[in-house]
Amino acid sequence: MNIVVLGPGAIGSLWAYSLHQAGHTVALYSKQEHDKLPLQLDGNTPITLANNQPVSLQNADVLLVTVKAPQVIPALEVLRIDLHPDCIVVLMHNGMGTAEIVASRLPNNPLVLATTTHGALRQSRHQVLHTGQGSTQLGGYNSKGNQCDFLQQVFAHALPDVYWNENILDALWLKLAINCAINPLTAIHQVKNGQLADEAFKPTLLQLLDEVHQVMTCE
Ligand SMILES: NC(=O)c1ccc[n+]([C@@H]2O[C@H](COP(=O)([O-])OP(=O)(O)OC[C@H]3O[C@@H](n4cnc5c(N)ncnc54)[C@H](OP(=O)(O)O)[C@@H]3O)[C@@H](O)[C@H]2O)c1
């Protein structure tokens, strides 16, 4: 398939490299101005991918968006004009609220949401480390996206394990709840994730989850 990765940071580079190794034609859209970018995963052989080429976008079967949530709408806005209406748009990021806007701005494109527990760390602009083996869930957001379950095999072939989840929003809410609990507390107290199992953190964790639960219930 022709796949464009928008936002080749840590997670985007991991997927770009893996999809390329699985035999797909992968191109990048990044904030860098060069027409080609080198990319290396761990100590593997470096590859070179096209960058910011409108023709890659016009021919793309899949646009994998791996920028962070607040960057999704501005990044897509610039590309919208060159995006084919049949191109499947896959949003892979933590956080909520982008899918509704993307669906309204790209009403004809199949829209798929993804969440991953792989760990990736950008060692330098052109080298990414796969720091943690995880799994990825994909699921349709709109009716055309619901018909894209074949993507499970495409993505699984590149970077297993991958599951198709008919209720992908549940998976995203769960990830959000986990992040609401773990991210602030580990940062504030400068502790590792596992230390939050300590009894001392329980009251704060319960308060945080109660608040997330209230928001989920309203939604
Ligand atoms: N890293 C992980 O292990 C991991 C694991 C699971 C989920 N996630 C989630 O995946 C998402 C991405 O995380 P990440 O760690 O990969 O972040 P990241 O390394 O910062 O990657 C985001 C990339 O998007 C680029 N970008 C921003 N705006 C752009 C634009 N308008 N056009 C093109 N490219 C643009 C950034 O470029 P600049 O760097 O030049 O600004 C950066 O390279 C986040 O939601 C994160 O929570 C990450």
Ligand as a Chemical Component Dictionary entry (heavy atoms), coordinates in Angstrom:
data_LIG
# 
_chem_comp.id                   LIG 
_chem_comp.type                 NON-POLYMER 
_chem_comp.pdbx_formal_charge   0 
_chem_comp.three_letter_code    LIG 
# 
loop_
_chem_comp_atom.comp_id 
_chem_comp_atom.atom_id 
_chem_comp_atom.alt_atom_id 
_chem_comp_atom.type_symbol 
_chem_comp_atom.charge 
_chem_comp_atom.model_Cartn_x 
_chem_comp_atom.model_Cartn_y 
_chem_comp_atom.model_Cartn_z 
_chem_comp_atom.pdbx_ordinal 
LIG N1  N1  N 0  6.488  7.756  22.156 1  
LIG C1  C1  C 0  5.796  6.750  22.665 2  
LIG O1  O1  O 0  6.378  5.770  23.176 3  
LIG C2  C2  C 0  4.290  6.733  22.590 4  
LIG C3  C3  C 0  3.610  5.553  22.966 5  
LIG C4  C4  C 0  2.225  5.498  22.852 6  
LIG C5  C5  C 0  1.535  6.604  22.404 7  
LIG N2  N2  N 1  2.219  7.742  22.072 8  
LIG C6  C6  C 0  1.409  8.875  21.608 9  
LIG O2  O2  O 0  1.723  9.113  20.238 10 
LIG C7  C7  C 0  1.600  10.520 19.968 11 
LIG C8  C8  C 0  2.928  10.986 19.380 12 
LIG O3  O3  O 0  3.922  10.842 20.382 13 
LIG P1  P1  P 0  5.474  10.873 20.074 14 
LIG O4  O4  O 0  6.154  10.416 21.313 15 
LIG O5  O5  O -1 5.748  10.167 18.798 16 
LIG O6  O6  O 0  5.691  12.442 19.905 17 
LIG P2  P2  P 0  6.796  13.217 19.037 18 
LIG O7  O7  O 0  8.083  12.446 19.056 19 
LIG O8  O8  O 0  6.804  14.633 19.498 20 
LIG O9  O9  O 0  6.200  13.129 17.557 21 
LIG C9  C9  C 0  5.323  14.067 17.006 22 
LIG C10 C10 C 0  5.942  14.507 15.705 23 
LIG O10 O10 O 0  5.002  15.305 14.986 24 
LIG C11 C11 C 0  5.729  16.351 14.375 25 
LIG N3  N3  N 0  4.802  17.422 13.999 26 
LIG C12 C12 C 0  4.178  18.310 14.801 27 
LIG N4  N4  N 0  3.398  19.155 14.070 28 
LIG C13 C13 C 0  3.553  18.774 12.777 29 
LIG C14 C14 C 0  3.041  19.266 11.561 30 
LIG N5  N5  N 0  2.215  20.324 11.515 31 
LIG N6  N6  N 0  3.392  18.648 10.421 32 
LIG C15 C15 C 0  4.242  17.597 10.442 33 
LIG N7  N7  N 0  4.771  17.080 11.573 34 
LIG C16 C16 C 0  4.439  17.675 12.734 35 
LIG C17 C17 C 0  6.750  16.747 15.419 36 
LIG O11 O11 O 0  7.791  17.493 14.825 37 
LIG P3  P3  P 0  8.802  18.368 15.771 38 
LIG O12 O12 O 0  9.478  17.372 16.673 39 
LIG O13 O13 O 0  9.727  18.984 14.769 40 
LIG O14 O14 O 0  7.940  19.329 16.519 41 
LIG C18 C18 C 0  7.206  15.367 15.880 42 
LIG O15 O15 O 0  8.212  14.869 15.038 43 
LIG C19 C19 C 0  1.271  11.186 21.307 44 
LIG O16 O16 O 0  -0.120 11.364 21.423 45 
LIG C20 C20 C 0  1.739  10.177 22.333 46 
LIG O17 O17 O 0  1.035  10.294 23.543 47 
LIG C21 C21 C 0  3.573  7.830  22.150 48 
# 
loop_
_chem_comp_bond.comp_id 
_chem_comp_bond.atom_id_1 
_chem_comp_bond.atom_id_2 
_chem_comp_bond.value_order 
_chem_comp_bond.pdbx_ordinal 
LIG N1  C1  SING 1  
LIG C1  O1  DOUB 2  
LIG C1  C2  SING 3  
LIG C2  C3  SING 4  
LIG C2  C21 DOUB 5  
LIG C3  C4  DOUB 6  
LIG C4  C5  SING 7  
LIG C5  N2  DOUB 8  
LIG N2  C6  SING 9  
LIG N2  C21 SING 10 
LIG C6  O2  SING 11 
LIG C6  C20 SING 12 
LIG O2  C7  SING 13 
LIG C7  C8  SING 14 
LIG C7  C19 SING 15 
LIG C8  O3  SING 16 
LIG O3  P1  SING 17 
LIG P1  O4  DOUB 18 
LIG P1  O5  SING 19 
LIG P1  O6  SING 20 
LIG O6  P2  SING 21 
LIG P2  O7  DOUB 22 
LIG P2  O8  SING 23 
LIG P2  O9  SING 24 
LIG O9  C9  SING 25 
LIG C9  C10 SING 26 
LIG C10 O10 SING 27 
LIG C10 C18 SING 28 
LIG O10 C11 SING 29 
LIG C11 N3  SING 30 
LIG C11 C17 SING 31 
LIG N3  C12 SING 32 
LIG N3  C16 SING 33 
LIG C12 N4  DOUB 34 
LIG N4  C13 SING 35 
LIG C13 C14 SING 36 
LIG C13 C16 DOUB 37 
LIG C14 N5  SING 38 
LIG C14 N6  DOUB 39 
LIG N6  C15 SING 40 
LIG C15 N7  DOUB 41 
LIG N7  C16 SING 42 
LIG C17 O11 SING 43 
LIG C17 C18 SING 44 
LIG O11 P3  SING 45 
LIG P3  O12 DOUB 46 
LIG P3  O13 SING 47 
LIG P3  O14 SING 48 
LIG C18 O15 SING 49 
LIG C19 O16 SING 50 
LIG C19 C20 SING 51 
LIG C20 O17 SING 52 
# 
